[in-house]
Amino acid sequence: LWQLAKTLAMGQGLAALICGTAITSQYLATDFHVDTPMLQSFLNYVLLCVTYTPILVCRQGDENILQILKSKWWKYVLLALVDVEANYTVVKAYQYTTLTSVQLLDCFVVPVLMVLSWWILKTRFKLVHYVAVCICVLGVGTMVGADLLAGRDQGSTANILLGDGLVLLSASFYAVSNVCQEYTVKNLTREEFLGMVGLFGTIISTIQMVILERTEIGAIHWNWKIGLLFCGFALCLYTLYSCMPIVIKLSSATSVNLSLMTADLFSLFFGIFLFHYMFSGLYLVSLVIILIGSILFNAVPTQTDPADPLPSVCEEGFYENTVDAQEENTSASSRTPKHEEHSV
Protein backbone atom coordinates (compact mmCIF):
# COMPACT_ATOMS: atom_id res chain seq x y z
CA LEU A 1 0.00 0.00 0.00
CA TRP A 2 2.84 2.38 0.85
CA GLN A 3 4.55 1.55 -2.45
CA LEU A 4 1.33 2.31 -4.36
CA ALA A 5 0.78 5.60 -2.52
CA LYS A 6 4.38 6.66 -3.11
CA THR A 7 4.21 5.86 -6.81
CA LEU A 8 0.94 7.78 -7.24
CA ALA A 9 2.23 10.78 -5.28
CA MET A 10 5.44 10.93 -7.29
CA GLY A 11 3.47 10.61 -10.53
CA GLN A 12 1.31 13.57 -9.55
CA GLY A 13 4.46 15.48 -8.65
CA LEU A 14 5.68 14.95 -12.22
CA ALA A 15 2.30 16.15 -13.51
CA ALA A 16 2.69 19.31 -11.42
CA LEU A 17 6.10 19.94 -13.02
CA ILE A 18 4.56 19.63 -16.49
CA CYS A 19 1.94 22.10 -15.30
CA GLY A 20 4.80 24.48 -14.42
CA THR A 21 6.23 24.23 -17.93
CA ALA A 22 2.77 24.86 -19.43
CA ILE A 23 2.11 27.95 -17.30
CA THR A 24 5.50 29.55 -18.00
CA SER A 25 5.13 28.82 -21.72
CA GLN A 26 1.63 30.34 -21.67
CA TYR A 27 2.92 33.52 -20.06
CA LEU A 28 5.78 33.74 -22.58
CA ALA A 29 3.39 33.31 -25.51
CA THR A 30 0.45 35.47 -24.35
CA ASP A 31 2.13 38.29 -22.41
CA PHE A 32 5.45 38.61 -24.25
CA HIS A 33 4.71 36.96 -27.65
CA VAL A 34 7.69 34.64 -27.29
CA ASP A 35 7.36 31.34 -29.17
CA THR A 36 10.72 29.56 -29.00
CA PRO A 37 10.17 25.90 -28.03
CA MET A 38 13.64 24.81 -29.17
CA LEU A 39 15.35 27.48 -27.05
CA GLN A 40 13.35 26.36 -24.03
CA SER A 41 14.25 22.70 -24.62
CA PHE A 42 17.88 23.67 -25.23
CA LEU A 43 18.12 25.14 -21.73
CA ASN A 44 16.89 21.86 -20.25
CA TYR A 45 19.40 19.75 -22.18
CA VAL A 46 22.23 22.07 -21.17
CA LEU A 47 21.31 21.66 -17.49
CA LEU A 48 21.21 17.87 -17.91
CA CYS A 49 24.57 17.90 -19.67
CA VAL A 50 26.22 20.10 -17.06
CA THR A 51 24.82 18.02 -14.17
CA TYR A 52 25.02 14.38 -15.28
CA THR A 53 27.62 14.13 -18.03
CA PRO A 54 30.52 15.03 -15.65
CA ILE A 55 29.40 12.11 -13.44
CA LEU A 56 30.05 9.75 -16.36
CA VAL A 57 33.44 11.38 -16.95
CA CYS A 58 34.49 10.59 -13.38
CA ARG A 59 33.33 6.96 -13.41
CA GLN A 60 35.59 4.01 -14.04
CA GLY A 61 35.27 0.94 -16.25
CA ASP A 62 32.32 0.35 -18.53
CA GLU A 63 30.38 3.23 -16.95
CA ASN A 64 32.98 5.78 -18.06
CA ILE A 65 31.81 8.13 -20.79
CA LEU A 66 34.56 7.04 -23.19
CA GLN A 67 33.51 3.39 -22.95
CA ILE A 68 29.86 4.36 -23.40
CA LEU A 69 30.68 6.45 -26.47
CA LYS A 70 32.76 3.67 -27.97
CA SER A 71 30.04 1.05 -27.72
CA LYS A 72 26.71 2.92 -27.73
CA TRP A 73 27.21 6.47 -29.04
CA TRP A 74 24.92 6.00 -32.06
CA LYS A 75 22.13 4.60 -29.88
CA TYR A 76 22.16 7.67 -27.66
CA VAL A 77 22.32 9.98 -30.69
CA LEU A 78 19.12 8.40 -32.01
CA LEU A 79 17.51 8.48 -28.55
CA ALA A 80 18.37 12.16 -28.07
CA LEU A 81 17.06 12.96 -31.56
CA VAL A 82 13.77 11.21 -30.79
CA ASP A 83 13.49 13.04 -27.46
CA VAL A 84 14.21 16.46 -28.99
CA GLU A 85 11.72 15.97 -31.81
CA ALA A 86 9.05 14.69 -29.41
CA ASN A 87 9.23 17.99 -27.52
CA TYR A 88 9.28 20.03 -30.73
CA THR A 89 6.50 18.36 -32.72
CA VAL A 90 3.88 18.56 -29.97
CA VAL A 91 4.44 22.32 -29.61
CA LYS A 92 4.42 22.73 -33.40
CA ALA A 93 1.08 20.90 -33.59
CA TYR A 94 -0.69 23.77 -31.82
CA GLN A 95 -0.09 25.94 -34.90
CA TYR A 96 -2.25 23.65 -37.03
CA THR A 97 -4.85 21.95 -34.84
CA THR A 98 -6.99 22.55 -31.77
CA LEU A 99 -6.35 22.04 -28.09
CA THR A 100 -9.04 19.35 -28.04
CA SER A 101 -7.28 17.32 -30.74
CA VAL A 102 -3.95 17.59 -28.94
CA GLN A 103 -5.40 16.47 -25.61
CA LEU A 104 -7.22 13.49 -27.10
CA LEU A 105 -4.57 12.30 -29.57
CA ASP A 106 -1.78 12.71 -27.02
CA CYS A 107 -3.28 9.67 -25.26
CA PHE A 108 -1.91 7.67 -28.21
CA VAL A 109 1.37 7.52 -26.29
CA VAL A 110 -0.11 4.90 -23.91
CA PRO A 111 -1.03 2.18 -26.45
CA VAL A 112 2.28 2.72 -28.26
CA LEU A 113 4.07 2.39 -24.93
CA MET A 114 2.25 -0.82 -24.13
CA VAL A 115 3.12 -2.33 -27.52
CA LEU A 116 6.78 -1.33 -27.22
CA SER A 117 6.93 -2.58 -23.63
CA TRP A 118 5.47 -5.92 -24.73
CA TRP A 119 7.91 -6.20 -27.63
CA ILE A 120 11.14 -4.75 -26.20
CA LEU A 121 10.83 -5.10 -22.42
CA LYS A 122 8.84 -8.36 -22.57
CA THR A 123 6.21 -6.85 -20.29
CA ARG A 124 2.99 -8.82 -20.03
CA PHE A 125 -0.13 -6.87 -19.13
CA LYS A 126 -3.28 -8.28 -17.57
CA LEU A 127 -6.90 -7.48 -18.33
CA VAL A 128 -7.06 -5.09 -15.36
CA HIS A 129 -4.30 -2.97 -16.91
CA TYR A 130 -6.23 -2.51 -20.16
CA VAL A 131 -9.33 -1.62 -18.17
CA ALA A 132 -7.30 0.94 -16.19
CA VAL A 133 -6.01 2.54 -19.39
CA CYS A 134 -9.56 2.81 -20.75
CA ILE A 135 -10.67 4.48 -17.50
CA CYS A 136 -7.86 7.04 -17.76
CA VAL A 137 -8.74 7.81 -21.40
CA LEU A 138 -12.37 8.24 -20.27
CA GLY A 139 -11.11 10.79 -17.74
CA VAL A 140 -9.31 12.69 -20.50
CA GLY A 141 -12.50 12.61 -22.57
CA THR A 142 -14.39 14.11 -19.64
CA MET A 143 -11.79 16.89 -19.41
CA VAL A 144 -12.10 17.62 -23.14
CA GLY A 145 -15.89 17.74 -22.78
CA ALA A 146 -15.52 20.27 -19.98
CA ASP A 147 -13.19 22.33 -22.20
CA LEU A 148 -15.74 22.40 -25.01
CA LEU A 149 -18.54 23.42 -22.64
CA ALA A 150 -16.33 26.19 -21.23
CA GLY A 151 -15.42 27.42 -24.72
CA ARG A 152 -11.74 26.53 -24.36
CA ASP A 153 -11.28 24.77 -27.71
CA GLN A 154 -8.21 26.90 -28.35
CA GLY A 155 -5.65 26.53 -31.08
CA SER A 156 -5.51 26.85 -34.83
CA THR A 157 -7.51 25.11 -37.56
CA ALA A 158 -5.07 26.03 -40.33
CA ASN A 159 -4.29 22.40 -41.22
CA ILE A 160 -5.98 20.02 -38.81
CA LEU A 161 -4.78 16.90 -40.60
CA LEU A 162 -1.15 18.00 -40.38
CA GLY A 163 -1.56 19.08 -36.76
CA ASP A 164 -3.15 15.80 -35.72
CA GLY A 165 -0.38 13.91 -37.53
CA LEU A 166 2.24 15.88 -35.58
CA VAL A 167 0.53 15.00 -32.29
CA LEU A 168 0.53 11.29 -33.17
CA LEU A 169 4.16 11.53 -34.25
CA SER A 170 5.07 13.26 -31.00
CA ALA A 171 3.24 10.61 -28.96
CA SER A 172 5.14 7.87 -30.80
CA PHE A 173 8.45 9.64 -30.18
CA TYR A 174 7.65 10.03 -26.47
CA ALA A 175 6.76 6.34 -26.26
CA VAL A 176 10.09 5.29 -27.81
CA SER A 177 12.00 7.66 -25.52
CA ASN A 178 10.18 6.44 -22.40
CA VAL A 179 10.65 2.75 -23.20
CA CYS A 180 14.38 3.32 -23.79
CA GLN A 181 14.48 5.27 -20.53
CA GLU A 182 12.79 2.43 -18.64
CA TYR A 183 15.22 -0.14 -20.05
CA THR A 184 18.25 2.05 -19.25
CA VAL A 185 17.33 2.93 -15.67
CA LYS A 186 16.34 -0.66 -14.80
CA ASN A 187 19.34 -2.33 -16.43
CA LEU A 188 22.05 0.36 -16.43
CA THR A 189 21.96 3.67 -14.52
CA ARG A 190 19.84 6.79 -14.35
CA GLU A 191 22.95 8.96 -14.68
CA GLU A 192 23.95 7.28 -17.95
CA PHE A 193 20.56 7.96 -19.52
CA LEU A 194 20.38 11.60 -18.40
CA GLY A 195 24.04 12.32 -19.09
CA MET A 196 24.00 10.99 -22.65
CA VAL A 197 20.61 12.48 -23.53
CA GLY A 198 21.79 15.79 -22.08
CA LEU A 199 25.02 15.69 -24.10
CA PHE A 200 23.55 14.79 -27.48
CA GLY A 201 20.29 16.65 -26.82
CA THR A 202 22.29 19.85 -26.34
CA ILE A 203 24.08 19.35 -29.66
CA ILE A 204 20.94 18.48 -31.63
CA SER A 205 18.77 21.21 -30.11
CA THR A 206 21.51 23.79 -30.74
CA ILE A 207 21.66 22.91 -34.44
CA GLN A 208 17.86 22.88 -34.77
CA MET A 209 17.52 26.11 -32.80
CA VAL A 210 20.00 27.95 -35.03
CA ILE A 211 18.24 26.70 -38.17
CA LEU A 212 14.61 27.22 -37.13
CA GLU A 213 14.48 29.89 -34.41
CA ARG A 214 17.31 32.35 -34.93
CA THR A 215 14.87 35.04 -36.16
CA GLU A 216 12.43 34.55 -33.25
CA ILE A 217 15.24 34.58 -30.68
CA GLY A 218 16.68 37.75 -32.16
CA ALA A 219 13.29 39.45 -31.90
CA ILE A 220 12.92 38.83 -28.15
CA HIS A 221 12.97 42.04 -26.08
CA TRP A 222 14.71 40.67 -23.03
CA ASN A 223 13.81 41.83 -19.52
CA TRP A 224 13.88 40.27 -16.08
CA LYS A 225 10.34 38.89 -16.39
CA ILE A 226 11.12 37.01 -19.60
CA GLY A 227 14.38 35.77 -18.11
CA LEU A 228 12.56 34.58 -14.99
CA LEU A 229 9.96 32.72 -17.06
CA PHE A 230 12.68 31.02 -19.11
CA CYS A 231 14.44 30.00 -15.89
CA GLY A 232 11.19 28.71 -14.39
CA PHE A 233 10.45 26.64 -17.49
CA ALA A 234 13.98 25.21 -17.62
CA LEU A 235 14.00 24.31 -13.91
CA CYS A 236 10.60 22.59 -14.10
CA LEU A 237 11.59 20.57 -17.18
CA TYR A 238 15.02 19.75 -15.74
CA THR A 239 13.45 18.53 -12.49
CA LEU A 240 10.92 16.50 -14.49
CA TYR A 241 13.68 14.80 -16.49
CA SER A 242 15.75 14.19 -13.35
CA CYS A 243 12.88 12.66 -11.35
CA MET A 244 11.05 10.71 -14.03
CA PRO A 245 13.66 7.88 -14.17
CA ILE A 246 13.21 7.38 -10.42
CA VAL A 247 9.45 6.99 -10.76
CA ILE A 248 9.80 4.78 -13.85
CA LYS A 249 12.18 2.50 -11.95
CA LEU A 250 9.62 2.14 -9.17
CA SER A 251 6.75 1.43 -11.57
CA SER A 252 6.88 1.63 -15.37
CA ALA A 253 6.83 4.10 -18.24
CA THR A 254 3.17 3.23 -18.95
CA SER A 255 2.18 3.87 -15.34
CA VAL A 256 3.96 7.22 -15.29
CA ASN A 257 2.26 8.39 -18.50
CA LEU A 258 -1.13 7.49 -17.07
CA SER A 259 -0.35 9.67 -14.05
CA LEU A 260 0.75 12.49 -16.35
CA MET A 261 -2.73 12.67 -17.86
CA THR A 262 -3.67 14.89 -14.92
CA ALA A 263 -1.12 17.53 -15.96
CA ASP A 264 -3.63 19.36 -18.19
CA LEU A 265 -6.08 19.40 -15.29
CA PHE A 266 -3.53 21.01 -12.99
CA SER A 267 -2.86 23.61 -15.68
CA LEU A 268 -6.59 24.28 -15.91
CA PHE A 269 -6.92 24.69 -12.14
CA PHE A 270 -4.08 27.22 -12.11
CA GLY A 271 -5.52 28.85 -15.23
CA ILE A 272 -8.75 29.56 -13.40
CA PHE A 273 -6.81 31.94 -11.11
CA LEU A 274 -4.06 33.10 -13.47
CA PHE A 275 -5.81 33.32 -16.86
CA HIS A 276 -9.46 33.54 -15.69
CA TYR A 277 -10.61 30.26 -17.21
CA MET A 278 -14.16 29.20 -16.49
CA PHE A 279 -14.49 26.47 -13.85
CA SER A 280 -16.46 23.30 -14.51
CA GLY A 281 -17.29 20.53 -12.08
CA LEU A 282 -16.38 18.08 -14.84
CA TYR A 283 -12.72 18.95 -14.24
CA LEU A 284 -12.94 17.44 -10.75
CA VAL A 285 -14.79 14.41 -12.13
CA SER A 286 -12.05 13.98 -14.73
CA LEU A 287 -9.33 14.18 -12.08
CA VAL A 288 -11.04 11.52 -9.96
CA ILE A 289 -11.53 9.21 -12.96
CA ILE A 290 -7.88 9.45 -14.04
CA LEU A 291 -6.66 8.85 -10.48
CA ILE A 292 -8.91 5.78 -10.19
CA GLY A 293 -7.45 4.44 -13.44
CA SER A 294 -3.90 5.08 -12.23
CA ILE A 295 -4.56 3.35 -8.89
CA LEU A 296 -6.09 0.36 -10.67
CA PHE A 297 -3.12 0.06 -13.04
CA ASN A 298 -0.54 0.23 -10.24
CA ALA A 299 -2.46 -2.01 -7.84
CA VAL A 300 -1.72 -5.11 -9.94
CA PRO A 301 1.96 -5.49 -10.92
CA THR A 302 2.78 -6.44 -14.49
CA GLN A 303 5.13 -9.31 -15.27
CA THR A 304 7.94 -9.98 -17.69
CA ASP A 305 7.98 -12.89 -20.09
CA PRO A 306 9.55 -16.02 -18.51
CA ALA A 307 11.35 -16.59 -21.81
CA ASP A 308 13.19 -13.29 -21.39
CA PRO A 309 16.95 -14.00 -21.10
CA LEU A 310 17.34 -11.18 -18.59
CA PRO A 311 16.36 -11.75 -14.92
CA SER A 312 12.59 -12.09 -14.83
CA VAL A 313 11.46 -9.11 -12.82
CA CYS A 314 8.08 -7.46 -12.43
CA GLU A 315 7.81 -3.75 -13.07
CA GLU A 316 7.04 -3.26 -9.40
CA GLY A 317 10.44 -4.72 -8.58
CA PHE A 318 9.42 -8.27 -7.59
CA TYR A 319 10.57 -11.52 -9.10
CA GLU A 320 7.86 -12.99 -11.27
CA ASN A 321 8.75 -16.56 -10.29
CA THR A 322 8.92 -17.06 -6.55
CA VAL A 323 10.88 -20.30 -7.01
CA ASP A 324 13.58 -18.39 -8.88
CA ALA A 325 13.58 -15.79 -6.13
CA GLN A 326 14.08 -18.44 -3.46
CA GLU A 327 16.92 -20.05 -5.44
CA GLU A 328 18.68 -16.70 -5.72
CA ASN A 329 18.20 -16.03 -2.02
CA THR A 330 19.77 -19.41 -1.25
CA SER A 331 22.74 -18.90 -3.59
CA ALA A 332 23.34 -15.31 -2.56
CA SER A 333 22.24 -15.14 1.06
CA SER A 334 25.21 -12.99 2.00
CA ARG A 335 23.86 -10.01 0.08
CA THR A 336 20.54 -8.15 -0.05
CA PRO A 337 18.65 -9.04 -3.23
CA LYS A 338 18.14 -6.04 -5.45
CA HIS A 339 14.47 -6.76 -5.97
CA GLU A 340 13.69 -6.36 -2.27
CA GLU A 341 14.63 -2.69 -2.29
CA HIS A 342 11.20 -1.77 -3.70
CA SER A 343 9.02 -4.30 -1.96
CA VAL A 344 5.85 -3.16 -0.25
C-alpha positions in Angstrom: 0.0 0.0 0.0 2.8 2.4 0.9 4.5 1.5 -2.5 1.3 2.3 -4.4 0.8 5.6 -2.5 4.4 6.7 -3.1 4.2 5.9 -6.8 0.9 7.8 -7.2 2.2 10.8 -5.3 5.4 10.9 -7.3 3.5 10.6 -10.5 1.3 13.6 -9.6 4.5 15.5 -8.7 5.7 14.9 -12.2 2.3 16.1 -13.5 2.7 19.3 -11.4 6.1 19.9 -13.0 4.6 19.6 -16.5 1.9 22.1 -15.3 4.8 24.5 -14.4 6.2 24.2 -17.9 2.8 24.9 -19.4 2.1 28.0 -17.3 5.5 29.6 -18.0 5.1 28.8 -21.7 1.6 30.3 -21.7 2.9 33.5 -20.1 5.8 33.7 -22.6 3.4 33.3 -25.5 0.4 35.5 -24.4 2.1 38.3 -22.4 5.4 38.6 -24.3 4.7 37.0 -27.6 7.7 34.6 -27.3 7.4 31.3 -29.2 10.7 29.6 -29.0 10.2 25.9 -28.0 13.6 24.8 -29.2 15.4 27.5 -27.1 13.4 26.4 -24.0 14.3 22.7 -24.6 17.9 23.7 -25.2 18.1 25.1 -21.7 16.9 21.9 -20.3 19.4 19.8 -22.2 22.2 22.1 -21.2 21.3 21.7 -17.5 21.2 17.9 -17.9 24.6 17.9 -19.7 26.2 20.1 -17.1 24.8 18.0 -14.2 25.0 14.4 -15.3 27.6 14.1 -18.0 30.5 15.0 -15.7 29.4 12.1 -13.4 30.1 9.8 -16.4 33.4 11.4 -17.0 34.5 10.6 -13.4 33.3 7.0 -13.4 35.6 4.0 -14.0 35.3 0.9 -16.2 32.3 0.4 -18.5 30.4 3.2 -17.0 33.0 5.8 -18.1 31.8 8.1 -20.8 34.6 7.0 -23.2 33.5 3.4 -23.0 29.9 4.4 -23.4 30.7 6.4 -26.5 32.8 3.7 -28.0 30.0 1.0 -27.7 26.7 2.9 -27.7 27.2 6.5 -29.0 24.9 6.0 -32.1 22.1 4.6 -29.9 22.2 7.7 -27.7 22.3 10.0 -30.7 19.1 8.4 -32.0 17.5 8.5 -28.6 18.4 12.2 -28.1 17.1 13.0 -31.6 13.8 11.2 -30.8 13.5 13.0 -27.5 14.2 16.5 -29.0 11.7 16.0 -31.8 9.0 14.7 -29.4 9.2 18.0 -27.5 9.3 20.0 -30.7 6.5 18.4 -32.7 3.9 18.6 -30.0 4.4 22.3 -29.6 4.4 22.7 -33.4 1.1 20.9 -33.6 -0.7 23.8 -31.8 -0.1 25.9 -34.9 -2.3 23.7 -37.0 -4.8 21.9 -34.8 -7.0 22.6 -31.8 -6.4 22.0 -28.1 -9.0 19.4 -28.0 -7.3 17.3 -30.7 -3.9 17.6 -28.9 -5.4 16.5 -25.6 -7.2 13.5 -27.1 -4.6 12.3 -29.6 -1.8 12.7 -27.0 -3.3 9.7 -25.3 -1.9 7.7 -28.2 1.4 7.5 -26.3 -0.1 4.9 -23.9 -1.0 2.2 -26.5 2.3 2.7 -28.3 4.1 2.4 -24.9 2.3 -0.8 -24.1 3.1 -2.3 -27.5 6.8 -1.3 -27.2 6.9 -2.6 -23.6 5.5 -5.9 -24.7 7.9 -6.2 -27.6 11.1 -4.8 -26.2 10.8 -5.1 -22.4 8.8 -8.4 -22.6 6.2 -6.8 -20.3 3.0 -8.8 -20.0 -0.1 -6.9 -19.1 -3.3 -8.3 -17.6 -6.9 -7.5 -18.3 -7.1 -5.1 -15.4 -4.3 -3.0 -16.9 -6.2 -2.5 -20.2 -9.3 -1.6 -18.2 -7.3 0.9 -16.2 -6.0 2.5 -19.4 -9.6 2.8 -20.7 -10.7 4.5 -17.5 -7.9 7.0 -17.8 -8.7 7.8 -21.4 -12.4 8.2 -20.3 -11.1 10.8 -17.7 -9.3 12.7 -20.5 -12.5 12.6 -22.6 -14.4 14.1 -19.6 -11.8 16.9 -19.4 -12.1 17.6 -23.1 -15.9 17.7 -22.8 -15.5 20.3 -20.0 -13.2 22.3 -22.2 -15.7 22.4 -25.0 -18.5 23.4 -22.6 -16.3 26.2 -21.2 -15.4 27.4 -24.7 -11.7 26.5 -24.4 -11.3 24.8 -27.7 -8.2 26.9 -28.4 -5.6 26.5 -31.1 -5.5 26.8 -34.8 -7.5 25.1 -37.6 -5.1 26.0 -40.3 -4.3 22.4 -41.2 -6.0 20.0 -38.8 -4.8 16.9 -40.6 -1.1 18.0 -40.4 -1.6 19.1 -36.8 -3.1 15.8 -35.7 -0.4 13.9 -37.5 2.2 15.9 -35.6 0.5 15.0 -32.3 0.5 11.3 -33.2 4.2 11.5 -34.3 5.1 13.3 -31.0 3.2 10.6 -29.0 5.1 7.9 -30.8 8.5 9.6 -30.2 7.7 10.0 -26.5 6.8 6.3 -26.3 10.1 5.3 -27.8 12.0 7.7 -25.5 10.2 6.4 -22.4 10.7 2.8 -23.2 14.4 3.3 -23.8 14.5 5.3 -20.5 12.8 2.4 -18.6 15.2 -0.1 -20.0 18.3 2.0 -19.2 17.3 2.9 -15.7 16.3 -0.7 -14.8 19.3 -2.3 -16.4 22.0 0.4 -16.4 22.0 3.7 -14.5 19.8 6.8 -14.3 23.0 9.0 -14.7 24.0 7.3 -17.9 20.6 8.0 -19.5 20.4 11.6 -18.4 24.0 12.3 -19.1 24.0 11.0 -22.6 20.6 12.5 -23.5 21.8 15.8 -22.1 25.0 15.7 -24.1 23.5 14.8 -27.5 20.3 16.6 -26.8 22.3 19.8 -26.3 24.1 19.3 -29.7 20.9 18.5 -31.6 18.8 21.2 -30.1 21.5 23.8 -30.7 21.7 22.9 -34.4 17.9 22.9 -34.8 17.5 26.1 -32.8 20.0 27.9 -35.0 18.2 26.7 -38.2 14.6 27.2 -37.1 14.5 29.9 -34.4 17.3 32.4 -34.9 14.9 35.0 -36.2 12.4 34.6 -33.3 15.2 34.6 -30.7 16.7 37.8 -32.2 13.3 39.5 -31.9 12.9 38.8 -28.2 13.0 42.0 -26.1 14.7 40.7 -23.0 13.8 41.8 -19.5 13.9 40.3 -16.1 10.3 38.9 -16.4 11.1 37.0 -19.6 14.4 35.8 -18.1 12.6 34.6 -15.0 10.0 32.7 -17.1 12.7 31.0 -19.1 14.4 30.0 -15.9 11.2 28.7 -14.4 10.5 26.6 -17.5 14.0 25.2 -17.6 14.0 24.3 -13.9 10.6 22.6 -14.1 11.6 20.6 -17.2 15.0 19.7 -15.7 13.4 18.5 -12.5 10.9 16.5 -14.5 13.7 14.8 -16.5 15.7 14.2 -13.3 12.9 12.7 -11.3 11.0 10.7 -14.0 13.7 7.9 -14.2 13.2 7.4 -10.4 9.5 7.0 -10.8 9.8 4.8 -13.9 12.2 2.5 -12.0 9.6 2.1 -9.2 6.7 1.4 -11.6 6.9 1.6 -15.4 6.8 4.1 -18.2 3.2 3.2 -19.0 2.2 3.9 -15.3 4.0 7.2 -15.3 2.3 8.4 -18.5 -1.1 7.5 -17.1 -0.4 9.7 -14.0 0.8 12.5 -16.3 -2.7 12.7 -17.9 -3.7 14.9 -14.9 -1.1 17.5 -16.0 -3.6 19.4 -18.2 -6.1 19.4 -15.3 -3.5 21.0 -13.0 -2.9 23.6 -15.7 -6.6 24.3 -15.9 -6.9 24.7 -12.1 -4.1 27.2 -12.1 -5.5 28.9 -15.2 -8.7 29.6 -13.4 -6.8 31.9 -11.1 -4.1 33.1 -13.5 -5.8 33.3 -16.9 -9.5 33.5 -15.7 -10.6 30.3 -17.2 -14.2 29.2 -16.5 -14.5 26.5 -13.8 -16.5 23.3 -14.5 -17.3 20.5 -12.1 -16.4 18.1 -14.8 -12.7 18.9 -14.2 -12.9 17.4 -10.7 -14.8 14.4 -12.1 -12.1 14.0 -14.7 -9.3 14.2 -12.1 -11.0 11.5 -10.0 -11.5 9.2 -13.0 -7.9 9.5 -14.0 -6.7 8.8 -10.5 -8.9 5.8 -10.2 -7.4 4.4 -13.4 -3.9 5.1 -12.2 -4.6 3.3 -8.9 -6.1 0.4 -10.7 -3.1 0.1 -13.0 -0.5 0.2 -10.2 -2.5 -2.0 -7.8 -1.7 -5.1 -9.9 2.0 -5.5 -10.9 2.8 -6.4 -14.5 5.1 -9.3 -15.3 7.9 -10.0 -17.7 8.0 -12.9 -20.1 9.5 -16.0 -18.5 11.4 -16.6 -21.8 13.2 -13.3 -21.4 17.0 -14.0 -21.1 17.3 -11.2 -18.6 16.4 -11.7 -14.9 12.6 -12.1 -14.8 11.5 -9.1 -12.8 8.1 -7.5 -12.4 7.8 -3.7 -13.1 7.0 -3.3 -9.4 10.4 -4.7 -8.6 9.4 -8.3 -7.6 10.6 -11.5 -9.1 7.9 -13.0 -11.3 8.8 -16.6 -10.3 8.9 -17.1 -6.5 10.9 -20.3 -7.0 13.6 -18.4 -8.9 13.6 -15.8 -6.1 14.1 -18.4 -3.5 16.9 -20.0 -5.4 18.7 -16.7 -5.7 18.2 -16.0 -2.0 19.8 -19.4 -1.3 22.7 -18.9 -3.6 23.3 -15.3 -2.6 22.2 -15.1 1.1 25.2 -13.0 2.0 23.9 -10.0 0.1 20.5 -8.1 0.0 18.7 -9.0 -3.2 18.1 -6.0 -5.5 14.5 -6.8 -6.0 13.7 -6.4 -2.3 14.6 -2.7 -2.3 11.2 -1.8 -3.7 9.0 -4.3 -2.0 5.9 -3.2 -0.2 
